Amino acid sequence: MASRLIGKKSVGIKQTLKAIKQDQCERLYIAEDAEFKLIQPLIDLAKDKSLEIVYIDTMKELGRLCGIDVGAAVACTLREIC
């Protein structure tokens, strides 16, 4: 795994859910220690849209990968718009 997510990204449940619904998400990242009932709708939607889901061990690690100083339950990389 890279030391950081490259390119534009969305971090957090609300923003990531919005990006998935708008078909802007390229790949979904989920922290394995995030509260399941909060992230389940994102997992279901990502599967419906055939998005790749990458699981990260902890919220702290996902936050670090996103370049923020706090943990993150979910994040996604955004599609490049041509």
C-alpha positions as CSV (number, residue, x, y, z in Angstrom):
1,M,0.0,0.0,0.0
2,A,1.2,3.5,-0.8
3,S,2.1,5.9,2.0
4,R,-0.6,8.2,0.7
5,L,-3.6,8.2,-1.5
6,I,-2.7,9.9,-4.8
7,G,-5.0,12.3,-6.6
8,K,-8.2,13.9,-5.5
9,K,-10.1,12.2,-2.8
10,S,-13.2,12.4,-0.7
11,V,-12.9,11.7,3.1
12,G,-15.7,10.9,5.5
13,I,-19.0,9.2,5.4
14,K,-21.2,12.0,4.0
15,Q,-18.8,13.3,1.4
16,T,-17.8,9.8,0.2
17,L,-21.5,8.7,0.0
18,K,-22.2,11.8,-2.1
19,A,-19.3,11.0,-4.4
20,I,-20.5,7.4,-4.9
21,K,-24.0,8.5,-5.7
22,Q,-22.7,11.0,-8.3
23,D,-20.5,8.3,-9.9
24,Q,-17.4,10.2,-9.0
25,C,-15.8,7.5,-6.9
26,E,-13.0,5.4,-8.5
27,R,-12.1,3.2,-5.5
28,L,-13.5,3.0,-2.0
29,Y,-11.3,2.7,1.1
30,I,-12.8,1.5,4.4
31,A,-11.3,1.2,7.8
32,E,-11.9,-2.2,9.3
33,D,-12.4,-0.7,12.8
34,A,-15.1,1.7,11.7
35,E,-18.6,1.2,13.1
36,F,-20.2,-1.3,10.7
37,K,-23.7,0.1,10.9
38,L,-22.4,3.5,9.7
39,I,-20.5,2.2,6.7
40,Q,-22.8,-0.6,5.6
41,P,-24.8,1.7,3.3
42,L,-21.6,2.7,1.5
43,I,-20.5,-0.9,1.1
44,D,-23.9,-1.9,-0.3
45,L,-23.9,1.1,-2.8
46,A,-20.3,0.4,-3.8
47,K,-21.1,-3.2,-4.5
48,D,-24.1,-2.2,-6.6
49,K,-21.9,0.1,-8.6
50,S,-19.1,-2.5,-8.9
51,L,-16.5,-0.3,-7.2
52,E,-13.3,-1.8,-5.9
53,I,-13.3,-1.8,-2.1
54,V,-9.9,-1.7,-0.3
55,Y,-9.9,-2.4,3.5
56,I,-7.4,-0.6,5.7
57,D,-6.6,-1.9,9.2
58,T,-7.5,1.2,11.3
59,M,-9.2,4.5,11.0
60,K,-6.0,6.1,12.1
61,E,-4.1,4.5,9.2
62,L,-6.7,5.6,6.7
63,G,-6.6,9.1,8.0
64,R,-2.8,9.1,7.6
65,L,-3.2,7.8,4.0
66,C,-5.5,10.7,3.3
67,G,-3.1,13.2,4.7
68,I,-5.2,14.2,7.7
69,D,-4.3,14.2,11.4
70,V,-7.5,12.4,12.5
71,G,-8.9,9.0,11.8
72,A,-11.3,8.4,8.9
73,A,-13.9,5.6,8.6
74,V,-14.1,5.8,4.8
75,A,-12.5,7.6,1.9
76,C,-12.5,7.3,-1.9
77,T,-10.3,8.4,-4.7
78,L,-12.2,10.5,-7.3
79,R,-12.3,9.9,-11.0
80,E,-10.3,12.3,-13.2
81,I,-12.7,14.3,-15.3
82,C,-11.5,14.8,-18.9
